[in-house]
Amino acid sequence: MVGSAIHRQLLNGGYRNVIVKSHSELDLTDQEQVRRFMGQERPQLVILAAAKVGGIHANNEYPAEFIYQNLMMEANVIHEAWRAGCRELLFLGSSCIYPKFAAQPMAESALLTGILESTNEPYAIAKIAGIKLCESYNRQYGTDFRSVMPTNLYGENDNFHLDNSHVIPAMIRKFHDAKVNGDASVTVWGTGKAMREFLHVEDMAAACIYVMGLDKQHYQSVTEPMLSHINVGTGVDVTIRELAETVGKIVGFEGEIVWDTTKPDGTPRKLMDNSKIRALGWQPKFNLEVGLKATYQWFVENQGQFKAQ
């Protein structure tokens, strides 16, 4: 989802020598494949958007896959990029790197100051390792490897699998299927009290390009090396209950929303402090309702590819 959005925006921005590979073409968990690729292409700049991702259910069910695959991808890409002479790299992390009970909004300085949310701890540890890899290569080798920590993302090309997706695509899929089937109710996990912040993928892609100094309209954006990671968010959050009601309205579902309180809420609140990136001159363009409408429209137009899931 994020990689394709970054690719689109780079092409729209006039960049032509952009190399992309799908998982079937290049397995980033295979060190030899990554080494061969980096050695052949010798990229000037690398954006690592690939990751093994999922919601609470997927993180709970497949913790070994989440920590192993993400650690391997990060280690292989970051090390082999450096080995091939690449001096600039962008690593995409996650807001789950911060402690479960971090002060809100969560500032970059909250990293490693408390225990993590148990449901996604393996994934979070892998992402923290990616940040520290970038910091360590910068310190030892003088590279300019940067890390951005997005809040919860959604949008075009999201994963709408009913079991393994994040909250917004899962809700869109559930409410849409219920509307089509004429169901009287939709069941949503948790109490609905947890609060989450959401960022449209086009805003995230724009932030990545901005942070790497690739935005030709704002080239003065971020040209100095960054010492550590930087948050990317909207600065606005909603309860999961409010989110469900909004998605239901946009989809056109008129039935009842039932809350399964036997299922976990996850972290009580995850609001990012995005003051640092705003101070650099970047800000998001999508508000949540506009972004949800665009995402639902994309889902309806492409739902054929999700029917077997």
Buried (B, 14 or more C-beta within 10 A) or exposed (E): BBBBBBBBBBEEBEEEEEEEBEEEEBBBBBBEBBBEBBEEEEBEBBBBBBBBBBBBBBBBEBBEBBBBBBBBBBBBBBBBBBEBEBBBBBBBBBBBBBBBEBEBBBBBEBBEEEEBBBBBBBBBBBBBBBBBBBBEBBEEEEBBBBBBBBBBBBBBBBBBBEEBBBBBBBBBBBBBBBBEEEBEEBEBBBBBEBBBBBBBBBBBBBBBBBBBBBBEEBEEBBEEEBEBBBBBBBBBBBBBBBBBBBBBEBBEBEBEBEBEEEBBBBBEBBBBBBEBBBEBEBBBEBEBEEBBBBBBEBBEEEBEEBEEE
